[in-house]
Protein backbone atom coordinates (compact mmCIF):
# COMPACT_ATOMS: atom_id res chain seq x y z
CA UNK A 1 0.00 0.00 0.00
CA UNK A 2 1.20 3.50 -0.82
CA UNK A 3 0.31 6.34 1.52
CA UNK A 4 1.20 9.80 0.26
CA UNK A 5 1.42 12.21 3.18
CA UNK A 6 1.05 15.98 3.11
CA UNK A 7 3.92 18.11 4.39
CA UNK A 8 2.02 18.75 7.63
CA UNK A 9 1.84 15.02 8.40
CA UNK A 10 5.41 14.36 7.24
CA UNK A 11 6.67 17.08 9.60
CA UNK A 12 4.67 15.57 12.48
CA UNK A 13 6.09 12.09 11.98
CA UNK A 14 9.59 13.40 11.27
CA UNK A 15 10.08 12.30 7.65
CA UNK A 16 11.37 14.22 4.67
CA UNK A 17 10.00 13.79 1.14
CA UNK A 18 13.31 12.45 -0.16
CA UNK A 19 13.02 9.54 2.33
CA UNK A 20 9.85 8.29 0.64
CA UNK A 21 9.50 5.74 -2.16
CA UNK A 22 8.72 6.61 -5.76
CA UNK A 23 4.99 6.51 -6.43
CA UNK A 24 4.98 6.24 -10.23
CA UNK A 25 4.04 2.55 -10.20
CA UNK A 26 0.81 3.42 -8.36
CA UNK A 27 -0.59 5.59 -11.16
CA UNK A 28 -1.97 2.70 -13.23
CA UNK A 29 -4.72 0.21 -12.47
CA UNK A 30 -4.93 -1.92 -10.35
CA UNK A 31 -2.30 -0.22 -8.16
CA UNK A 32 -4.38 2.97 -7.88
CA UNK A 33 -6.76 1.07 -5.58
CA UNK A 34 -4.02 0.66 -2.97
CA UNK A 35 -2.81 4.27 -3.08
CA UNK A 36 -4.01 6.71 -0.41
CA UNK A 37 -3.43 10.35 0.57
CA UNK A 38 -3.05 11.29 4.24
CA UNK A 39 -3.34 14.67 5.96
CA UNK A 40 -3.20 15.82 9.58
CA UNK A 41 -5.81 18.29 10.84
CA UNK A 42 -7.15 19.56 14.14
CA UNK A 43 -10.78 18.98 15.11
CA UNK A 44 -11.41 21.04 18.18
CA UNK A 45 -8.52 20.26 20.50
CA UNK A 46 -7.76 16.84 19.05
CA UNK A 47 -5.71 15.84 16.05
CA UNK A 48 -7.10 13.67 13.26
CA UNK A 49 -5.55 11.92 10.29
CA UNK A 50 -7.72 11.91 7.17
CA UNK A 51 -7.03 9.19 4.61
CA UNK A 52 -8.54 9.28 1.11
CA UNK A 53 -8.22 6.51 -1.48
CA UNK A 54 -6.85 7.86 -4.77
CA UNK A 55 -9.18 5.85 -6.99
CA UNK A 56 -12.43 5.36 -5.05
CA UNK A 57 -12.29 8.56 -2.97
CA UNK A 58 -13.38 6.52 0.08
CA UNK A 59 -12.18 8.17 3.25
CA UNK A 60 -11.05 6.98 6.66
CA UNK A 61 -10.66 9.19 9.71
CA UNK A 62 -8.29 8.41 12.57
CA UNK A 63 -9.56 10.66 15.34
CA UNK A 64 -7.49 11.54 18.38
CA UNK A 65 -4.13 9.86 17.80
CA UNK A 66 -1.74 10.54 20.67
CA UNK A 67 1.98 11.25 20.52
CA UNK A 68 3.03 7.58 20.72
CA UNK A 69 0.71 6.71 17.81
CA UNK A 70 2.76 8.86 15.45
CA UNK A 71 5.84 6.74 16.07
CA UNK A 72 3.86 3.78 14.74
CA UNK A 73 1.81 5.65 12.12
CA UNK A 74 2.33 3.06 9.38
CA UNK A 75 0.60 0.31 11.38
CA UNK A 76 -2.07 2.72 12.61
CA UNK A 77 -2.94 3.68 9.02
CA UNK A 78 -2.94 0.08 7.79
CA UNK A 79 -5.16 -1.07 10.68
CA UNK A 80 -7.61 1.82 10.19
CA UNK A 81 -7.95 1.14 6.46
CA UNK A 82 -8.36 -2.60 7.01
CA UNK A 83 -11.04 -2.02 9.65
CA UNK A 84 -12.92 0.45 7.43
CA UNK A 85 -12.89 -1.97 4.49
CA UNK A 86 -14.05 -4.82 6.72
CA UNK A 87 -16.91 -2.71 8.12
CA UNK A 88 -17.93 -1.68 4.61
CA UNK A 89 -17.87 -5.29 3.46
CA UNK A 90 -19.90 -6.49 6.47
CA UNK A 91 -22.51 -3.78 5.95
CA UNK A 92 -23.03 -4.81 2.32
CA UNK A 93 -23.50 -8.44 3.37
CA UNK A 94 -26.27 -7.53 5.79
CA UNK A 95 -28.34 -5.81 3.06
Backbone as JSON, one array per atom type, in Angstrom:
{
  "sequence": "XXXXXXXXXXXXXXXXXXXXXXXXXXXXXXXXXXXXXXXXXXXXXXXXXXXXXXXXXXXXXXXXXXXXXXXXXXXXXXXXXXXXXXXXXXXXXXX",
  "N": [[0.85, -1.17, 0.0], [0.48, 2.23, -0.75], [0.98, 5.24, 0.84], [0.54, 8.53, 0.54], [1.71, 11.31, 2.08], [0.83, 14.55, 3.32], [2.77, 17.59, 3.65], [2.4, 18.61, 6.22], [1.72, 16.33, 7.77], [4.0, 14.76, 7.29], [5.97, 16.35, 8.54], [5.09, 16.11, 11.17], [5.48, 13.4, 11.75], [8.14, 13.24, 11.35], [9.51, 12.79, 8.9], [11.19, 13.27, 5.75], [10.51, 14.35, 2.39], [12.3, 13.24, 0.54], [12.94, 10.84, 1.67], [11.0, 9.08, 1.06], [9.34, 6.53, -0.94], [9.3, 6.08, -4.53], [6.38, 6.92, -6.34], [5.39, 6.35, -8.84], [4.67, 3.83, -9.89], [2.16, 3.43, -8.9], [0.27, 4.74, -10.35], [-1.19, 3.54, -12.33], [-3.91, 1.27, -13.08], [-4.07, -1.97, -11.53], [-3.03, -0.78, -9.3], [-3.75, 1.74, -8.38], [-5.84, 1.43, -6.65], [-4.74, 0.79, -4.24], [-3.5, 3.01, -3.33], [-3.23, 5.84, -1.28], [-4.0, 9.07, 0.12], [-2.84, 11.09, 2.8], [-3.54, 13.3, 5.51], [-2.98, 15.61, 8.15], [-5.04, 17.08, 10.54], [-6.64, 19.44, 12.78], [-9.33, 18.9, 14.94], [-11.35, 20.58, 16.79], [-9.84, 20.33, 19.87], [-8.39, 18.12, 19.37], [-6.24, 16.03, 17.39], [-6.48, 14.73, 14.05], [-6.19, 12.24, 11.56], [-6.73, 12.22, 8.2], [-7.57, 10.01, 5.69], [-7.64, 9.34, 2.26], [-8.7, 7.39, -0.43], [-7.05, 7.12, -3.52], [-8.28, 6.28, -5.91], [-11.02, 5.43, -5.44], [-11.99, 7.38, -3.79], [-12.91, 6.9, -1.26], [-13.0, 7.52, 2.24], [-11.18, 7.57, 5.33], [-11.1, 8.19, 8.75], [-8.89, 8.87, 11.32], [-9.3, 9.53, 14.46], [-8.11, 11.5, 17.07], [-5.38, 10.58, 17.54], [-2.61, 9.91, 19.67], [0.59, 11.11, 20.93], [2.4, 8.88, 20.98], [1.27, 7.27, 19.04], [2.04, 8.35, 16.61], [4.61, 7.52, 16.26], [4.28, 5.02, 15.37], [2.87, 5.18, 13.0], [2.54, 3.99, 10.49], [1.52, 1.35, 10.93], [-0.8, 2.07, 12.28], [-2.25, 3.44, 10.29], [-2.56, 1.37, 8.36], [-4.07, -0.5, 9.86], [-6.4, 1.02, 10.37], [-7.43, 1.43, 7.79], [-7.85, -1.23, 6.99], [-9.8, -2.01, 8.87], [-11.89, -0.25, 8.2], [-12.5, -1.09, 5.59], [-13.31, -3.71, 6.13], [-15.6, -3.21, 7.74], [-17.19, -1.92, 5.85], [-17.54, -3.98, 4.01], [-18.88, -5.9, 5.61], [-21.25, -4.49, 6.11], [-22.42, -4.42, 3.58], [-23.0, -7.08, 3.21], [-25.05, -7.52, 4.99], [-27.24, -6.38, 3.86]],
  "CA": [[0.0, 0.0, 0.0], [1.2, 3.5, -0.82], [0.31, 6.34, 1.52], [1.2, 9.8, 0.26], [1.42, 12.21, 3.18], [1.05, 15.98, 3.11], [3.92, 18.11, 4.39], [2.02, 18.75, 7.63], [1.84, 15.02, 8.4], [5.41, 14.36, 7.24], [6.67, 17.08, 9.6], [4.67, 15.57, 12.48], [6.09, 12.09, 11.98], [9.59, 13.4, 11.27], [10.08, 12.3, 7.65], [11.37, 14.22, 4.67], [10.0, 13.79, 1.14], [13.31, 12.45, -0.16], [13.02, 9.54, 2.33], [9.85, 8.29, 0.64], [9.5, 5.74, -2.16], [8.72, 6.61, -5.76], [4.99, 6.51, -6.43], [4.98, 6.24, -10.23], [4.04, 2.55, -10.2], [0.81, 3.42, -8.36], [-0.59, 5.59, -11.16], [-1.97, 2.7, -13.23], [-4.72, 0.21, -12.47], [-4.93, -1.92, -10.35], [-2.3, -0.22, -8.16], [-4.38, 2.97, -7.88], [-6.76, 1.07, -5.58], [-4.02, 0.66, -2.97], [-2.81, 4.27, -3.08], [-4.01, 6.71, -0.41], [-3.43, 10.35, 0.57], [-3.05, 11.29, 4.24], [-3.34, 14.67, 5.96], [-3.2, 15.82, 9.58], [-5.81, 18.29, 10.84], [-7.15, 19.56, 14.14], [-10.78, 18.98, 15.11], [-11.41, 21.04, 18.18], [-8.52, 20.26, 20.5], [-7.76, 16.84, 19.05], [-5.71, 15.84, 16.05], [-7.1, 13.67, 13.26], [-5.55, 11.92, 10.29], [-7.72, 11.91, 7.17], [-7.03, 9.19, 4.61], [-8.54, 9.28, 1.11], [-8.22, 6.51, -1.48], [-6.85, 7.86, -4.77], [-9.18, 5.85, -6.99], [-12.43, 5.36, -5.05], [-12.29, 8.56, -2.97], [-13.38, 6.52, 0.08], [-12.18, 8.17, 3.25], [-11.05, 6.98, 6.66], [-10.66, 9.19, 9.71], [-8.29, 8.41, 12.57], [-9.56, 10.66, 15.34], [-7.49, 11.54, 18.38], [-4.13, 9.86, 17.8], [-1.74, 10.54, 20.67], [1.98, 11.25, 20.52], [3.03, 7.58, 20.72], [0.71, 6.71, 17.81], [2.76, 8.86, 15.45], [5.84, 6.74, 16.07], [3.86, 3.78, 14.74], [1.81, 5.65, 12.12], [2.33, 3.06, 9.38], [0.6, 0.31, 11.38], [-2.07, 2.72, 12.61], [-2.94, 3.68, 9.02], [-2.94, 0.08, 7.79], [-5.16, -1.07, 10.68], [-7.61, 1.82, 10.19], [-7.95, 1.14, 6.46], [-8.36, -2.6, 7.01], [-11.04, -2.02, 9.65], [-12.92, 0.45, 7.43], [-12.89, -1.97, 4.49], [-14.05, -4.82, 6.72], [-16.91, -2.71, 8.12], [-17.93, -1.68, 4.61], [-17.87, -5.29, 3.46], [-19.9, -6.49, 6.47], [-22.51, -3.78, 5.95], [-23.03, -4.81, 2.32], [-23.5, -8.44, 3.37], [-26.27, -7.53, 5.79], [-28.34, -5.81, 3.06]],
  "C": [[0.9, 1.24, 0.0], [0.37, 4.56, -0.1], [1.13, 7.6, 1.28], [0.76, 10.79, 1.32], [1.65, 13.66, 2.78], [2.26, 16.41, 3.95], [3.62, 18.24, 5.88], [2.2, 17.42, 8.37], [3.28, 14.53, 8.39], [6.22, 15.05, 8.33], [6.34, 16.5, 10.97], [5.32, 14.23, 12.78], [7.6, 12.1, 11.78], [10.23, 12.81, 10.03], [10.25, 13.45, 6.66], [10.93, 13.54, 3.37], [11.02, 12.91, 0.43], [13.53, 11.08, 0.49], [11.92, 8.59, 1.87], [10.13, 7.57, -0.67], [8.85, 6.44, -3.34], [7.3, 6.07, -5.92], [4.51, 6.29, -7.86], [4.28, 4.92, -10.55], [2.62, 2.44, -9.65], [-0.15, 4.31, -9.15], [-1.49, 4.8, -12.1], [-2.79, 1.68, -12.45], [-3.93, -1.07, -12.45], [-4.26, -1.26, -9.15], [-2.94, 1.04, -7.59], [-5.33, 2.66, -6.73], [-6.06, 0.94, -4.23], [-3.2, 1.91, -2.65], [-3.74, 5.23, -2.33], [-3.25, 8.03, -0.19], [-3.76, 10.51, 2.05], [-2.71, 12.74, 4.62], [-3.68, 14.76, 7.45], [-3.94, 17.13, 9.79], [-6.13, 18.32, 12.33], [-8.67, 19.65, 14.07], [-10.99, 19.33, 16.57], [-10.0, 21.03, 18.75], [-7.78, 18.97, 20.17], [-7.26, 16.83, 17.61], [-6.49, 14.72, 15.37], [-6.3, 13.49, 11.98], [-6.66, 11.53, 9.33], [-7.01, 11.16, 6.06], [-8.07, 9.13, 3.49], [-7.91, 8.38, 0.05], [-8.15, 7.27, -2.79], [-7.87, 7.51, -5.84], [-10.65, 5.96, -6.6], [-12.91, 6.59, -4.3], [-12.95, 8.19, -1.64], [-12.44, 7.14, 1.1], [-12.25, 7.41, 4.57], [-10.52, 8.07, 7.57], [-10.1, 8.5, 10.95], [-8.37, 9.6, 13.52], [-8.85, 10.49, 16.67], [-6.24, 10.71, 18.57], [-3.28, 10.64, 18.8], [-0.29, 10.48, 20.19], [2.63, 9.91, 20.17], [2.49, 6.92, 19.45], [1.48, 7.16, 16.58], [4.09, 8.15, 15.23], [5.54, 5.41, 15.38], [2.75, 4.07, 13.72], [1.51, 4.69, 10.98], [1.32, 1.97, 9.78], [-0.77, 0.88, 11.71], [-2.89, 2.96, 11.34], [-3.42, 2.37, 8.41], [-4.12, -0.54, 8.55], [-6.47, -0.31, 10.46], [-8.24, 1.54, 8.83], [-8.54, -0.26, 6.41], [-9.7, -2.68, 7.75], [-12.18, -1.35, 8.88], [-13.41, -0.42, 6.27], [-13.71, -3.14, 5.0], [-15.46, -4.38, 7.12], [-17.78, -2.46, 6.9], [-18.41, -2.98, 4.01], [-18.99, -5.94, 4.28], [-21.26, -5.8, 6.3], [-23.19, -4.13, 4.63], [-23.58, -6.23, 2.38], [-24.83, -8.47, 4.11], [-27.47, -6.94, 5.04], [-29.07, -6.92, 2.44]]
}
